[in-house]
Amino acid sequence: MKIRNEFLISILLIVCCLANLSAQTMTDAEIFGSNVYVFSPTDDMTKIRTTINTIHDQMLHDEFSSKRYAFYFKPGDYTQAGLFNIAYYTHIGGLGKLPTDVRLSNVYTPAPLANNNATCTFWRSAENFTVAGKSTGDLNTWFQWAVSQAAPLRRINAERRAHYQWWYDGWCSGGFTGDCNFKDRAGSWSQQQWYFRNSYVELGSKDYSMGGWNLCYQGVEFGTSVNMTSHSDNWTTSGGAWNNVSRVDKTPIIREKPFLFFGDDGRYKVFKPALRYDSKGTSWKPGNMGAGETFDLLNEFYVVKPGTSATTMNEQLEAGRHLFITPGMYELSEPLLVKRANTIILGTGYATLIPSSTNPTSAIIVGDVEGVSIAGLLFDAHFSSRTLLQVGTKFSTNNFSLNPTLLADLFFRVGGFRTTNVNVDVALEINSSDVIGDHFWIWRADHGQGVGWFKNTSKNGLVVNGHHVTIYGLFNEHFQEYGTVWNGEKGRMYFYQNETPYDVLKQTD
């Protein structure tokens, strides 16, 4: 018996060693699949630029594309690669612990519409790198992140002037900035609205319009030269038509979005930032990535690639793993069920979750558990379902104030992609208490395929039944009853952008 036990132990040790060896020697393509590009500072810089910009050029007008991409950069200097243009359904991110670990020369989001119009520049994101270089009076030297909805900037260190419109005359309807450091200025002349949260802006909106319909600063720090009179609440004097500014001094409770990075041991990690209370400025500082938890990607996550079934994802969740969902479109034959506290579901490259024709319920249903993080996903209605994301159980009275759930950079679409009719009763339903929402675009499509008052139908974009729910940056458009229904008590919402539906055919509708 002793010999047999020692033999079994030896076999287990060999298996463990082989598993670890396999994990260490897997290529990036084996880990992430074909839609994730991971660049190294030793790669050919011309090839990097060509790869990214060719994909952009192919997708410039492909607003309802099925293609999805993520571009990641291991720590190093890539400034010799030059300018990158970022397409629809694309995430570009640094893999350092800090934004200063990855240096890119410049990033643009060219407008796909005529006359430099960026009002349809959606679904792209940038995270965790430095936009390196100095801006002059030449607009070509500016960091032109000219976007509208669902296009967040997070954890960016911008040395260049941040310009939130396309060239001098482009119209746009953005946008969201969180946990960023701007060493120059950040603003535009034509943005309808923009929300800055927990960032630092050295020169404020110097030489730009004060605020469009609403420029909102929350938990933002400014350089000493900034005229705070033009960066503070002015609604009593602005007249309400243009150049409106709102400022909230602190952010009462926030956990920044989890992100992927490359560890000192040569393994991929996910960092989950810690909760902060009554905070101002960024969660990170030079030499300090901030407080939080680190998870080993291959040991603690299941990496979801196109073709992975909902059944497999649920088996992995049931086994206690987190999910890292790579770029792709995933038709889910059953809802993903989150039953375990502190589960992380992190998407990249606008990974898109779709309740299938056999799933009339939802894409994700979170049980009434605490500390869940769901981030970086697009939910799309190709068929009909009751919800697209449901968080918690209705009428729950559980108190999760010490460990709230985070929903960050989540985007919802009803209609636009397919010609067939779809219905979603409620796009996002929050039943749990103490949930933090950090940037939503919830959109009943007003253009695209299958769009019309009786074609893409949906009552509500957001229903909040939980108590003490806090939402930062809610963009919610075109729903047919109430865009937002807030039943929970003692909730807070900072920055709300809304368009009522304009496809109503007649008054009785």
C-alpha positions in Angstrom: 0.0 0.0 0.0 2.8 2.4 0.9 4.5 1.7 -2.5 1.2 2.3 -4.3 0.6 5.6 -2.5 4.1 6.9 -3.2 3.6 5.9 -6.9 0.3 7.9 -7.0 2.0 10.9 -5.3 4.8 10.8 -7.9 2.3 10.6 -10.8 0.4 13.6 -9.3 3.6 15.6 -9.0 4.6 14.8 -12.6 1.1 15.9 -13.8 1.3 19.1 -11.8 4.7 19.9 -13.2 3.6 19.2 -16.7 0.5 21.4 -16.3 2.7 24.2 -15.0 5.2 23.7 -17.8 2.4 23.8 -20.3 1.0 27.0 -18.9 4.5 28.7 -18.9 5.2 27.7 -22.5 1.9 28.4 -24.2 2.0 31.1 -26.9 -0.1 34.2 -26.7 -2.2 32.8 -29.6 -2.8 29.6 -27.7 -3.9 31.5 -24.6 -6.1 34.2 -26.2 -7.0 32.9 -29.7 -6.7 34.7 -33.0 -8.6 38.0 -32.2 -6.2 39.2 -29.6 -2.9 40.6 -30.8 -0.1 40.9 -28.2 2.9 43.0 -29.2 6.4 43.1 -27.7 8.8 46.0 -27.8 11.2 43.8 -29.9 8.5 43.4 -32.7 8.8 45.2 -36.0 7.3 48.6 -35.4 6.2 49.1 -39.0 4.4 45.8 -38.9 2.6 46.8 -35.6 1.3 50.0 -37.2 0.3 48.3 -40.4 -1.6 45.6 -38.5 -3.7 48.0 -36.4 -4.3 50.6 -39.1 -5.2 48.1 -41.8 -7.9 46.6 -39.6 -9.1 50.1 -38.9 -9.3 51.0 -42.6 -11.2 47.8 -43.3 -13.8 48.6 -40.6 -14.1 52.4 -40.8 -17.7 52.2 -41.9 -18.5 48.8 -40.4 -20.7 50.0 -37.6 -22.6 46.7 -37.2 -19.7 44.4 -37.8 -19.3 40.9 -36.4 -15.6 41.4 -36.1 -13.9 42.0 -32.7 -10.3 42.8 -31.8 -8.0 43.5 -28.9 -4.5 44.9 -29.2 -2.3 44.6 -26.2 1.3 45.9 -25.6 3.8 44.3 -23.2 5.8 46.8 -21.2 8.1 48.9 -23.4 8.4 51.8 -25.8 6.4 51.7 -29.1 6.7 55.3 -30.1 8.6 54.4 -33.3 5.5 52.6 -34.5 3.8 56.0 -35.0 0.1 56.8 -35.0 -2.6 54.1 -34.4 -6.2 54.5 -35.7 -8.7 52.6 -33.6 -11.7 50.9 -35.2 -15.2 49.8 -34.1 -15.2 46.9 -31.6 -11.6 47.4 -30.7 -9.8 47.6 -27.4 -6.2 48.9 -27.2 -4.4 48.3 -23.9 -1.1 48.3 -22.2 0.0 45.3 -20.2 2.1 47.1 -17.6 1.3 47.5 -14.0 1.2 51.2 -14.6 0.2 53.3 -17.6 3.7 54.6 -17.7 5.0 51.1 -18.5 3.8 51.2 -22.1 4.5 54.2 -24.3 2.6 54.7 -27.6 3.2 57.7 -29.9 -0.4 58.7 -30.6 -4.0 57.3 -31.0 -6.8 58.6 -33.2 -10.4 57.6 -33.7 -11.3 58.9 -37.2 -14.9 59.9 -37.8 -16.8 57.4 -40.1 -19.4 59.9 -41.1 -19.1 62.8 -43.5 -18.0 66.3 -42.4 -15.9 65.0 -39.6 -19.1 63.9 -37.8 -18.2 61.5 -34.9 -21.8 61.0 -33.6 -21.6 57.3 -34.6 -18.0 56.7 -33.4 -19.0 54.0 -30.9 -17.7 50.8 -29.3 -13.9 51.2 -28.9 -11.8 51.6 -25.8 -8.3 52.5 -24.6 -6.7 51.5 -21.3 -3.5 51.6 -19.3 -0.8 53.2 -21.5 0.9 56.5 -22.0 0.2 58.7 -25.1 3.7 59.9 -25.4 5.0 63.2 -26.9 4.4 66.9 -26.8 1.5 68.8 -28.5 2.0 72.1 -30.2 -0.5 74.3 -31.9 -0.6 71.8 -34.8 -3.7 69.7 -34.4 -1.9 66.7 -35.9 0.1 66.5 -32.6 -3.0 66.2 -30.4 -4.4 62.9 -29.0 -7.7 62.9 -31.0 -10.1 60.6 -29.1 -13.1 61.8 -31.0 -15.9 59.5 -29.8 -19.5 59.3 -28.8 -21.1 56.6 -26.6 -19.5 53.3 -25.4 -15.9 54.5 -26.0 -14.2 54.8 -22.6 -10.7 56.1 -21.7 -9.4 54.4 -18.6 -6.1 54.5 -16.8 -4.5 56.6 -19.6 -1.5 58.8 -19.0 -1.7 61.5 -21.7 1.3 63.6 -22.3 -0.3 65.1 -25.4 -3.3 67.4 -25.5 -6.5 65.3 -25.4 -9.0 66.4 -28.1 -12.5 64.9 -27.9 -13.7 65.8 -31.4 -12.5 65.0 -34.9 -10.4 67.9 -36.3 -11.8 71.4 -35.8 -15.4 71.1 -36.9 -16.5 67.5 -36.0 -19.7 67.1 -34.0 -19.8 64.4 -31.4 -21.8 63.0 -28.5 -19.6 61.5 -25.8 -18.2 60.4 -23.5 -16.4 58.9 -20.4 -13.0 59.3 -18.9 -12.0 57.5 -15.7 -8.8 57.1 -13.7 -6.7 59.1 -16.2 -3.8 61.5 -15.9 -3.7 64.4 -18.4 -0.4 66.4 -18.4 -1.8 68.9 -20.8 -5.5 69.8 -21.3 -8.6 67.8 -22.2 -11.7 69.0 -23.9 -13.4 70.0 -27.1 -15.5 72.7 -28.8 -18.3 70.5 -30.0 -18.9 67.6 -27.6 -22.5 67.5 -26.5 -21.5 66.1 -23.1 -18.5 64.5 -21.4 -18.0 63.0 -17.9 -14.6 62.9 -16.2 -14.3 60.8 -13.1 -11.3 60.5 -10.7 -8.7 61.9 -13.0 -6.1 64.7 -13.0 -6.1 67.4 -15.7 -3.1 69.7 -15.6 -4.6 72.5 -17.7 -8.3 71.7 -17.4 -10.3 72.6 -20.6 -8.0 75.6 -21.4 -8.8 77.1 -24.8 -11.9 74.9 -25.3 -15.6 75.4 -24.7 -16.4 75.3 -21.1 -18.9 72.5 -21.2 -21.2 71.8 -24.1 -24.6 70.7 -22.9 -22.9 69.4 -19.8 -19.2 68.9 -19.0 -19.2 67.0 -15.6 -16.2 66.6 -13.3 -16.3 64.2 -10.4 -13.5 63.5 -8.1 -11.2 65.3 -10.5 -8.0 67.2 -9.5 -6.7 70.1 -11.5 -3.3 71.8 -12.0 -2.6 75.0 -10.0 -3.0 77.2 -13.0 -6.6 76.2 -13.8 -9.3 78.8 -13.4 -11.7 76.9 -11.2 -14.5 79.3 -11.8 -14.8 77.9 -15.3 -14.6 74.3 -14.0 -17.3 74.5 -11.4 -21.1 74.5 -11.3 -22.5 77.3 -13.4 -26.0 76.3 -14.2 -27.5 79.3 -12.5 -25.5 81.6 -14.8 -24.9 79.7 -18.0 -28.5 80.0 -19.4 -28.7 76.3 -19.9 -28.2 76.2 -23.7 -24.4 75.7 -23.9 -21.2 75.8 -21.8 -22.8 74.1 -18.8 -20.4 72.7 -16.2 -21.1 70.4 -13.3 -18.6 69.5 -10.6 -18.8 67.1 -7.7 -15.8 67.3 -5.5 -15.5 63.6 -4.5 -16.6 60.2 -5.5 -18.4 58.5 -2.6 -17.6 54.9 -3.4 -15.8 53.3 -6.4 -13.8 50.3 -7.5 -12.0 50.8 -10.7 -12.5 48.3 -13.5 -10.3 45.2 -13.4 -7.6 44.9 -16.1 -5.2 42.5 -17.7 -1.4 42.9 -17.2 1.8 41.0 -17.6 3.4 40.0 -14.3 7.1 40.1 -13.3 7.0 36.3 -13.4 6.2 36.3 -17.1 2.6 35.2 -16.6 -0.6 37.1 -17.3 -2.5 38.5 -14.4 -5.8 40.3 -13.7 -5.7 43.2 -11.3 -8.9 44.0 -9.3 -8.5 47.4 -7.7 -9.6 48.0 -4.2 -12.7 50.0 -3.1 -12.1 53.7 -2.5 -14.3 56.0 -0.5 -14.7 59.8 -0.9 -11.9 59.8 -3.4 -10.3 62.3 -5.7 -7.7 61.7 -8.4 -6.4 58.5 -9.9 -6.2 55.1 -8.1 -2.6 54.8 -9.2 0.5 57.0 -8.7 4.0 56.9 -10.2 5.6 53.7 -9.1 2.4 52.5 -7.3 -0.3 50.6 -9.2 -2.7 51.1 -6.3 -4.3 48.8 -3.8 -6.0 45.7 -4.9 -6.0 42.0 -5.6 -4.0 40.1 -8.3 -5.2 36.9 -9.9 -3.2 34.6 -12.1 -5.0 34.3 -15.5 -4.3 30.7 -16.3 -4.6 29.4 -12.8 -7.8 31.3 -11.7 -9.6 32.2 -14.9 -11.1 30.3 -17.8 -10.2 32.1 -21.0 -13.2 32.1 -23.2 -12.7 32.0 -27.0 -15.1 32.1 -29.9 -17.0 28.9 -30.1 -17.1 28.3 -26.4 -20.6 27.2 -25.3 -22.7 28.7 -22.5 -22.7 25.2 -20.9 -18.9 25.2 -20.8 -18.8 28.7 -19.3 -21.3 27.7 -16.6 -19.3 24.6 -15.8 -16.2 26.8 -15.3 -18.2 29.2 -13.1 -19.6 26.3 -11.1 -16.0 25.0 -10.6 -15.0 28.3 -9.1 -13.2 29.9 -12.0 -13.5 33.5 -13.2 -14.1 34.2 -16.9 -11.9 36.2 -19.3 -13.9 36.6 -22.5 -11.9 37.3 -25.6 -13.2 39.2 -28.7 -16.1 37.5 -30.4 -19.8 37.1 -30.6 -21.3 34.4 -28.3 -24.8 33.1 -28.7 -25.7 31.7 -25.3 -28.1 28.8 -25.2 -28.6 29.4 -21.5 -27.9 32.3 -19.2 -24.5 32.5 -17.5 -25.2 31.9 -13.9 -23.1 33.7 -11.3 -23.7 32.0 -8.0 -20.4 32.6 -6.2 -19.4 35.8 -4.4 -16.4 37.7 -5.8 -16.7 36.2 -9.3 -15.0 38.2 -12.0 -16.3 38.2 -15.6 -14.0 40.4 -17.7 -14.4 40.9 -21.4 -12.1 42.5 -23.9 -12.4 43.7 -27.5 -16.2 44.2 -27.1 -16.8 40.5 -26.6 -20.6 40.3 -27.2 -23.1 38.2 -25.3 -26.3 37.3 -27.1 -29.2 35.3 -25.6 -29.9 32.7 -28.3 -33.2 31.9 -29.9 -33.6 29.1 -27.4 -32.8 31.4 -24.4 -35.7 33.8 -23.7 -34.3 34.7 -20.3 -31.0 36.6 -20.2 -27.3 36.6 -21.1 -26.1 36.7 -17.5 -28.1 36.2 -14.3 -26.2 37.1 -11.1 -27.4 35.5 -7.9 -27.9 37.6 -4.8 -24.2 37.4 -3.9 -21.7 40.1 -3.0 -18.5 41.4 -4.6 -19.1 40.3 -8.2 -17.3 42.2 -11.0 -18.6 42.3 -14.5 -16.8 44.5 -17.0 -16.0 45.2 -20.6 -18.9 43.5 -22.4 -21.4 44.3 -25.1 -24.8 42.7 -24.7 -26.8 42.4 -27.9 -30.4 41.3 -28.7 -30.4 39.3 -31.8 -33.5 37.5 -30.6 -36.0 38.2 -27.8 -35.4 37.9 -24.1 -36.7 39.2 -20.8 -33.5 41.0 -19.9 -29.9 41.1 -21.2 -28.3 41.3 -17.7 -30.0 40.6 -14.4 -28.1 41.3 -11.1 -29.6 39.8 -8.0 -32.9 38.5 -6.9 -36.0 40.7 -6.8 -37.1 41.9 -3.4 -33.8 40.9 -1.8 -32.9 42.7 1.4 -29.3 41.5 1.7 -26.8 44.2 2.7 -23.6 44.1 0.6 -22.3 47.5 1.6 -18.9 46.2 2.7 -18.4 44.3 -0.6 -20.5 45.8 -3.4 -20.8 44.4 -6.9 -19.2 46.4 -9.7 -20.6 46.7 -13.2 -18.2 48.7 -15.4 -18.1 49.5 -19.1 -21.2 47.5 -20.0 -23.0 48.3 -23.2 -26.5 47.1 -24.2 -28.0 47.1 -27.7 -31.6 46.3 -28.7 -31.9 46.2 -32.5 -29.6 47.3 -35.3 -27.7 44.2 -36.1 -30.4 41.9 -37.6 -33.4 42.5 -39.9 -35.7 40.4 -37.8 -37.9 41.9 -35.0 -36.6 41.6 -31.4 -38.0 42.4 -28.0 -36.2 42.9 -24.6 -38.5 43.8 -21.7 -35.6 45.4 -19.6 -32.0 45.6 -20.9 -30.4 45.9 -17.4 -32.2 45.0 -14.2 -30.4 45.6 -10.9 -32.1 43.9 -7.9 -29.2 43.6 -5.5 -28.4 46.4 -3.1 -25.1 48.3 -2.9 -24.3 47.8 -6.6 -21.8 50.2 -8.3 -22.4 51.0 -11.9 -19.5 52.7 -13.7 -20.3 53.6 -17.3 -23.3 52.2 -19.2 -24.6 52.8 -22.7 -28.0 51.2 -22.9 -29.3 51.7 -26.4 -32.5 50.9 -28.2 -31.2 51.4 -31.7 -32.4 54.3 -33.7 -30.6 53.2 -36.8 -29.3 50.0 -38.4 -31.3 47.0 -39.4 -34.6 45.9 -38.0 -35.2 49.3 -36.5 -38.7 50.8 -35.9 -41.3 51.4 -33.3 -42.8 47.9 -33.7 -39.6 46.2 -34.7 -37.0 46.6 -32.0 -39.2 46.9 -28.9 -38.2 47.5 -25.3 -39.9 49.0 -22.4 -37.0 50.0 -20.1 -33.3 50.4 -20.5 -32.5 50.3 -16.8 -34.6 49.2 -13.8 -33.1 49.6 -10.3 -34.9 47.7 -7.6 -31.9 47.4 -5.2 -31.2 49.9 -2.4 -28.1 52.1 -2.0 -27.2 51.6 -5.7 -24.7 54.1 -7.1 -24.2 54.8 -10.8 -21.6 56.9 -12.5 -22.0 57.8 -16.2 -25.4 56.5 -17.4 -26.2 56.9 -21.1 -29.7 55.5 -21.8 -31.5 56.1 -25.1 -34.8 55.6 -27.0 -36.7 53.2 -24.8 -40.5 53.0 -25.2 -41.9 53.5 -21.7 -39.4 54.9 -19.1 -35.7 54.8 -20.0 -34.9 54.5 -16.4 -37.1 53.2 -13.6 -35.5 53.6 -10.1 -37.6 51.8 -7.5 -34.8 51.3 -4.9 -34.2 53.6 -2.0 -31.2 55.8 -1.2 -29.7 55.5 -4.6 -27.3 57.9 -6.3 -26.7 58.7 -9.9 -24.0 61.0 -11.3 -24.2 62.2 -14.9 -27.2 61.1 -17.0 -27.4 61.4 -20.8 -30.7 60.5 -22.4 -32.5 60.7 -25.7 -36.2 60.0 -25.8 -37.4 57.9 -28.7 -38.1 59.8 -31.9 -39.5 57.0 -34.0 -43.0 57.1 -32.4 -45.5 57.0 -35.2 -48.5 58.6 -33.6 -49.7 59.9 -30.3 -51.5 56.7 -29.3 -48.3 54.7 -29.6 
